[in-house]
Amino acid sequence: MSRTIERARQEGSDGVIVIDNGSEDNILSLVSDLYGGFCSVIQIDRNIGSAGGFKAGFEEALKSDFDFVLLLDDDNCLEIGALIKLRKAFDVELSALPLGSSSGLIVTAFRSDHHPEIAMGFPPDRVNPRPSSYIGFHIVDLPRKLIRRIFPVTKNRKGLVEINKVELNFAPWGGLFFHRSLIGRFGFPLENFVLYIEDTEYTWRVTSGGGKIVLITSAEVEDIDKSWNVTAPGTNPGGIASLILGEGDFRVYYRMRNLAFFQRHILPQSFLKTVNFYMYWSIVFLFAVRYRRLDRWRLICVALRDGHAKRLGVSPLFPL
């Protein structure tokens, strides 16, 4: 966390709001000793999950004197020059929008682990999932994905030179930069998601509600600690194998439960989406059989049922 705060200060941030989400460490004392008045600490007496933590941060941002908000996890570190690039990009994008549109604009930093298609140099039209896809899977993409598996594509950093910005349907929290008025327009994250996907739902709320999210590829954020579904051995980042082999049943449960809810009850439905739903889960089952992880498959089925039944909040299976 100290590296995250220090880099934000070096980048010219006016201040940092730290959410102490039930940490066992004395965050208030640590931050006060190192950074004094540059940081304010909001203490929560118990862990309420990332969704509740970010909601608390949004509420505090509205109480503050800051005009702009930059969201970072405690393991996100701005690369040099990233904040200035985001601020300039915001002004450029805003100038092309109708007067008073600042409440509907987000610019966001590039994170290679969370934007793998861009990191490998694919064109912008391949970044967002197709309409009627299910968790990013679409039957039309099967031939391309099979070819990629047979002939793997390595990361192509040169591709970023040609792609300066990409408009997104949704985005992760880390790296989002926006005017505080956006919170007044779109509200707060859904606390009952608890962990994972609340950023997907919130940013989809923005774009489906007439807002705009623009990824600025030259403004980068480093993920100091890699996500659990990126570090699973022998798997593609965020792929099905990482879902089966990734560590932490509670992570898999909350992620898949919330994704099931998001896909079923928030995104538009269609016949083709139903086809992709059955195809996707059939492939997940085959992966579970292949890796002899039927226990993980059964857990995913529980998560799927809970998401479809709108059973959100803290699960008795995995209390925080």
SEMAR-718708 format. One line per field, with one value per residue (C-alpha): residue in three letters; residue number from 1; chain; y negated, x, z negated. Coordinates in Angstrom, 3 decimals. Layout:
res	ALA	...
n	NUM	...
chain	A	...
north	Y	...
east	X	...
up	Z	...
! end
This chain:
res	MET	SER	ARG	THR	ILE	GLU	ARG	ALA	ARG	GLN	GLU	GLY	SER	ASP	GLY	VAL	ILE	VAL	ILE	ASP	ASN	GLY	SER	GLU	ASP	ASN	ILE	LEU	SER	LEU	VAL	SER	ASP	LEU	TYR	GLY	GLY	PHE	CYS	SER	VAL	ILE	GLN	ILE	ASP	ARG	ASN	ILE	GLY	SER	ALA	GLY	GLY	PHE	LYS	ALA	GLY	PHE	GLU	GLU	ALA	LEU	LYS	SER	ASP	PHE	ASP	PHE	VAL	LEU	LEU	LEU	ASP	ASP	ASP	ASN	CYS	LEU	GLU	ILE	GLY	ALA	LEU	ILE	LYS	LEU	ARG	LYS	ALA	PHE	ASP	VAL	GLU	LEU	SER	ALA	LEU	PRO	LEU	GLY	SER	SER	SER	GLY	LEU	ILE	VAL	THR	ALA	PHE	ARG	SER	ASP	HIS	HIS	PRO	GLU	ILE	ALA	MET	GLY	PHE	PRO	PRO	ASP	ARG	VAL	ASN	PRO	ARG	PRO	SER	SER	TYR	ILE	GLY	PHE	HIS	ILE	VAL	ASP	LEU	PRO	ARG	LYS	LEU	ILE	ARG	ARG	ILE	PHE	PRO	VAL	THR	LYS	ASN	ARG	LYS	GLY	LEU	VAL	GLU	ILE	ASN	LYS	VAL	GLU	LEU	ASN	PHE	ALA	PRO	TRP	GLY	GLY	LEU	PHE	PHE	HIS	ARG	SER	LEU	ILE	GLY	ARG	PHE	GLY	PHE	PRO	LEU	GLU	ASN	PHE	VAL	LEU	TYR	ILE	GLU	ASP	THR	GLU	TYR	THR	TRP	ARG	VAL	THR	SER	GLY	GLY	GLY	LYS	ILE	VAL	LEU	ILE	THR	SER	ALA	GLU	VAL	GLU	ASP	ILE	ASP	LYS	SER	TRP	ASN	VAL	THR	ALA	PRO	GLY	THR	ASN	PRO	GLY	GLY	ILE	ALA	SER	LEU	ILE	LEU	GLY	GLU	GLY	ASP	PHE	ARG	VAL	TYR	TYR	ARG	MET	ARG	ASN	LEU	ALA	PHE	PHE	GLN	ARG	HIS	ILE	LEU	PRO	GLN	SER	PHE	LEU	LYS	THR	VAL	ASN	PHE	TYR	MET	TYR	TRP	SER	ILE	VAL	PHE	LEU	PHE	ALA	VAL	ARG	TYR	ARG	ARG	LEU	ASP	ARG	TRP	ARG	LEU	ILE	CYS	VAL	ALA	LEU	ARG	ASP	GLY	HIS	ALA	LYS	ARG	LEU	GLY	VAL	SER	PRO	LEU	PHE	PRO	LEU
n	1	2	3	4	5	6	7	8	9	10	11	12	13	14	15	16	17	18	19	20	21	22	23	24	25	26	27	28	29	30	31	32	33	34	35	36	37	38	39	40	41	42	43	44	45	46	47	48	49	50	51	52	53	54	55	56	57	58	59	60	61	62	63	64	65	66	67	68	69	70	71	72	73	74	75	76	77	78	79	80	81	82	83	84	85	86	87	88	89	90	91	92	93	94	95	96	97	98	99	100	101	102	103	104	105	106	107	108	109	110	111	112	113	114	115	116	117	118	119	120	121	122	123	124	125	126	127	128	129	130	131	132	133	134	135	136	137	138	139	140	141	142	143	144	145	146	147	148	149	150	151	152	153	154	155	156	157	158	159	160	161	162	163	164	165	166	167	168	169	170	171	172	173	174	175	176	177	178	179	180	181	182	183	184	185	186	187	188	189	190	191	192	193	194	195	196	197	198	199	200	201	202	203	204	205	206	207	208	209	210	211	212	213	214	215	216	217	218	219	220	221	222	223	224	225	226	227	228	229	230	231	232	233	234	235	236	237	238	239	240	241	242	243	244	245	246	247	248	249	250	251	252	253	254	255	256	257	258	259	260	261	262	263	264	265	266	267	268	269	270	271	272	273	274	275	276	277	278	279	280	281	282	283	284	285	286	287	288	289	290	291	292	293	294	295	296	297	298	299	300	301	302	303	304	305	306	307	308	309	310	311	312	313	314	315	316	317	318	319	320
chain	A	A	A	A	A	A	A	A	A	A	A	A	A	A	A	A	A	A	A	A	A	A	A	A	A	A	A	A	A	A	A	A	A	A	A	A	A	A	A	A	A	A	A	A	A	A	A	A	A	A	A	A	A	A	A	A	A	A	A	A	A	A	A	A	A	A	A	A	A	A	A	A	A	A	A	A	A	A	A	A	A	A	A	A	A	A	A	A	A	A	A	A	A	A	A	A	A	A	A	A	A	A	A	A	A	A	A	A	A	A	A	A	A	A	A	A	A	A	A	A	A	A	A	A	A	A	A	A	A	A	A	A	A	A	A	A	A	A	A	A	A	A	A	A	A	A	A	A	A	A	A	A	A	A	A	A	A	A	A	A	A	A	A	A	A	A	A	A	A	A	A	A	A	A	A	A	A	A	A	A	A	A	A	A	A	A	A	A	A	A	A	A	A	A	A	A	A	A	A	A	A	A	A	A	A	A	A	A	A	A	A	A	A	A	A	A	A	A	A	A	A	A	A	A	A	A	A	A	A	A	A	A	A	A	A	A	A	A	A	A	A	A	A	A	A	A	A	A	A	A	A	A	A	A	A	A	A	A	A	A	A	A	A	A	A	A	A	A	A	A	A	A	A	A	A	A	A	A	A	A	A	A	A	A	A	A	A	A	A	A	A	A	A	A	A	A	A	A	A	A	A	A	A	A	A	A	A	A	A	A	A	A	A	A	A	A	A	A	A	A
north	0.000	-2.436	-2.131	-2.906	-6.024	-7.247	-7.005	-8.801	-11.645	-11.740	-11.886	-15.042	-13.766	-16.326	-13.665	-10.034	-8.479	-5.077	-2.616	-0.402	2.512	4.365	4.789	6.443	3.872	0.425	-1.346	-4.697	-4.885	-3.649	-6.079	-9.034	-8.486	-8.245	-10.701	-12.997	-15.149	-13.913	-10.844	-10.406	-6.982	-5.667	-2.840	-0.014	2.297	5.478	6.710	5.854	6.957	4.972	3.814	2.286	0.867	-0.928	-2.181	-3.697	-5.315	-6.784	-8.212	-9.806	-11.247	-13.061	-14.562	-15.748	-18.859	-16.827	-17.420	-14.261	-10.671	-8.070	-4.550	-2.237	1.036	1.223	3.209	0.854	-1.396	-4.242	-4.215	-7.489	-10.070	-8.064	-10.571	-13.510	-11.414	-10.473	-14.098	-15.322	-12.489	-13.363	-16.960	-15.861	-13.397	-15.888	-18.563	-16.290	-15.734	-18.004	-20.616	-19.152	-15.613	-15.302	-13.231	-10.499	-10.200	-7.833	-7.481	-4.499	-3.312	-0.286	2.859	5.635	8.487	7.122	6.114	9.102	8.600	5.109	6.294	8.807	6.161	7.202	4.546	2.479	4.219	7.445	5.908	5.844	9.106	9.657	8.961	12.134	13.557	15.296	14.362	13.356	16.627	16.595	19.583	17.458	17.017	20.737	21.142	18.129	19.374	22.841	21.316	19.222	22.339	24.194	21.175	19.103	15.339	13.709	10.282	7.549	4.293	2.560	2.902	0.334	-2.374	-2.128	-1.858	-5.080	-4.609	-2.074	-2.580	0.077	1.478	2.067	1.947	2.932	0.452	-0.029	-3.003	-4.585	-8.404	-10.510	-13.665	-13.387	-14.291	-10.798	-9.366	-11.673	-10.476	-6.730	-6.093	-3.637	-0.108	2.724	3.856	7.192	8.340	8.507	9.537	9.321	8.098	5.056	2.972	4.692	3.981	0.371	-0.515	1.258	-0.897	-3.916	-2.877	-1.458	-4.662	-6.911	-7.325	-6.542	-4.707	-5.276	-3.204	-5.219	-2.741	-5.104	-5.621	-2.435	-0.954	1.900	4.721	5.428	8.589	10.680	11.735	15.329	16.139	14.841	16.780	20.295	22.499	23.587	21.510	18.509	15.380	15.355	18.497	21.487	23.529	20.814	21.028	24.749	24.638	21.209	21.062	20.120	21.636	18.443	16.423	18.775	18.810	15.043	14.333	16.920	16.190	12.495	13.147	15.462	12.741	10.077	12.182	13.338	10.315	7.233	7.854	8.190	11.732	13.493	16.962	16.810	15.881	19.001	21.093	19.532	20.158	23.921	24.085	22.225	24.386	27.564	26.530	25.677	29.165	30.785	28.835	29.987	33.606	33.165	31.769	34.095	31.187	32.168	30.679	27.280	27.971	28.678	25.431	23.518	25.070	23.812	20.335	20.455	21.406	18.694	16.038	17.000	17.050	13.573	14.943	12.250	10.842	12.705	16.431	18.718	21.000	18.313	15.699	12.855
east	0.000	2.811	4.155	0.686	0.332	3.876	3.544	0.178	1.877	4.753	2.264	0.691	-2.387	-3.909	-4.591	-5.461	-8.434	-7.518	-10.277	-9.237	-11.563	-11.241	-7.465	-5.576	-2.783	-2.896	-3.452	-4.322	-1.071	1.039	-0.433	-0.416	3.240	4.344	2.084	0.481	-2.305	-1.817	-3.903	-7.170	-8.130	-11.693	-11.792	-14.315	-14.386	-14.845	-14.196	-17.249	-15.759	-14.439	-17.930	-18.601	-15.084	-15.386	-18.833	-17.342	-14.668	-17.274	-19.193	-16.062	-15.104	-18.444	-17.782	-14.305	-13.247	-11.744	-13.206	-11.774	-11.518	-8.886	-9.627	-6.759	-6.535	-3.812	-1.644	-2.080	0.876	0.678	3.426	5.316	3.214	-0.017	-2.047	-1.211	-2.105	-5.461	-6.236	-5.372	-7.321	-10.352	-10.254	-9.849	-12.750	-14.928	-14.356	-15.966	-19.088	-22.102	-21.821	-22.328	-21.284	-18.567	-20.953	-20.983	-17.299	-14.633	-11.102	-9.151	-5.561	-4.178	-3.473	-1.884	-3.302	-6.837	-6.664	-4.857	-6.318	-4.839	-1.557	-1.233	-1.912	-5.396	-7.592	-9.993	-13.100	-11.964	-11.708	-15.385	-17.372	-19.795	-23.472	-25.188	-21.888	-21.823	-18.927	-17.020	-17.737	-19.452	-19.834	-18.787	-15.341	-14.638	-12.634	-10.441	-9.846	-8.923	-6.427	-4.949	-4.548	-2.787	-0.705	-0.271	0.122	2.753	2.277	3.030	3.816	4.287	0.572	-0.017	1.656	-1.092	-3.967	-4.039	-7.483	-10.292	-13.905	-15.014	-18.375	-17.089	-13.811	-12.127	-11.861	-8.107	-7.214	-10.683	-10.533	-13.704	-15.373	-17.130	-20.455	-20.496	-21.243	-24.220	-25.551	-24.926	-24.910	-22.777	-21.452	-23.803	-22.688	-24.476	-21.976	-19.498	-16.460	-15.773	-17.780	-19.202	-16.878	-18.231	-21.813	-21.085	-19.214	-21.863	-24.401	-22.471	-22.182	-25.704	-26.988	-25.535	-22.032	-18.680	-15.514	-12.292	-9.169	-5.964	-3.243	-0.334	-1.449	-0.429	-1.035	1.117	-0.533	2.005	0.170	-1.271	-4.924	-5.701	-7.148	-3.994	-1.428	-2.923	-0.083	-0.293	-3.372	-4.262	-5.036	-8.730	-9.401	-11.557	-8.599	-7.733	-11.311	-10.874	-7.304	-7.116	-6.583	-9.355	-12.832	-14.300	-12.872	-14.386	-17.740	-18.194	-16.868	-19.063	-22.144	-21.955	-21.179	-24.202	-26.388	-24.943	-25.353	-28.899	-30.496	-28.648	-27.430	-29.917	-31.131	-31.524	-31.799	-28.169	-27.090	-28.857	-26.937	-23.667	-24.683	-25.006	-21.895	-19.809	-20.849	-20.404	-16.813	-16.264	-17.519	-15.137	-12.238	-13.260	-13.267	-9.934	-8.237	-10.109	-11.641	-15.282	-15.291	-14.650	-17.403	-19.898	-18.933	-19.431	-22.884	-23.805	-22.580	-24.545	-27.784	-27.333	-26.669	-29.704	-31.861	-30.566	-29.076	-26.440	-24.762	-22.284	-22.670	-22.852	-20.495	-17.805	-18.149	-15.630
up	0.000	-0.818	2.712	4.091	1.932	2.526	6.299	6.195	4.311	6.788	9.642	8.242	6.456	4.066	1.445	0.803	-0.952	-2.424	-3.300	-6.204	-5.515	-8.813	-8.476	-11.340	-10.899	-12.463	-9.150	-10.747	-12.690	-9.775	-7.251	-9.656	-10.534	-6.910	-5.122	-7.674	-6.278	-2.713	-3.564	-5.397	-6.721	-6.931	-9.433	-9.134	-12.135	-10.082	-6.566	-4.472	-1.158	1.774	2.775	-0.626	-0.791	2.523	1.584	-1.563	0.597	2.942	-0.011	-1.422	1.969	2.091	-1.355	-0.342	1.573	4.423	7.888	9.432	8.248	9.159	7.936	6.978	5.108	2.480	4.896	7.876	8.646	11.149	13.748	14.139	15.941	15.773	13.753	16.030	19.078	17.564	16.669	20.164	21.779	19.666	20.907	24.532	24.355	22.500	25.151	27.728	25.607	25.010	22.263	18.809	19.780	17.120	14.977	17.628	18.534	17.213	18.524	17.283	17.202	19.001	16.946	18.977	16.856	17.142	20.799	22.389	25.860	26.041	24.514	27.362	29.986	31.091	32.755	30.611	31.968	30.278	26.806	25.783	25.695	28.545	27.896	26.643	25.349	21.960	19.639	22.760	24.581	27.973	30.243	33.243	31.655	31.256	34.499	33.656	30.106	31.347	33.765	30.971	28.834	31.651	32.642	29.463	29.814	27.634	26.134	28.637	26.883	30.242	30.814	28.081	30.143	32.737	30.256	28.271	26.770	26.712	25.691	23.188	22.121	18.572	16.669	13.368	10.496	10.563	12.774	13.176	13.297	13.247	11.977	8.616	10.283	11.806	8.348	7.978	11.315	11.108	7.383	5.413	5.926	4.938	1.480	1.772	4.401	1.480	3.561	7.290	10.294	8.492	10.696	13.823	12.765	11.850	15.029	17.119	15.282	16.548	20.202	20.465	18.856	21.546	20.142	21.731	20.622	22.541	21.899	22.379	23.306	22.618	18.991	17.220	13.796	12.501	10.579	7.850	6.756	9.570	9.444	8.426	11.867	13.562	11.538	11.754	13.082	16.716	17.519	19.644	17.576	16.728	18.776	17.906	16.721	14.192	12.918	12.310	10.986	9.301	5.550	3.145	3.268	1.781	4.684	7.235	5.456	5.169	8.648	10.380	8.272	9.085	12.742	12.963	11.432	13.729	16.855	16.035	14.381	15.645	19.193	22.085	22.810	26.166	27.675	28.786	25.272	24.003	26.552	25.374	21.754	22.301	24.460	21.897	18.951	20.981	21.665	17.976	17.038	19.546	18.046	14.556	15.757	17.514	14.413	12.033	10.165	9.958	6.469	8.046	10.618	7.833	6.104	9.353	9.727	6.236	7.183	10.428	8.670	6.047	8.678	10.743	7.597	6.588	3.355	2.901	-0.184	-2.400	-1.839	-4.911	-2.964	-2.882	-5.638	-5.513
! end
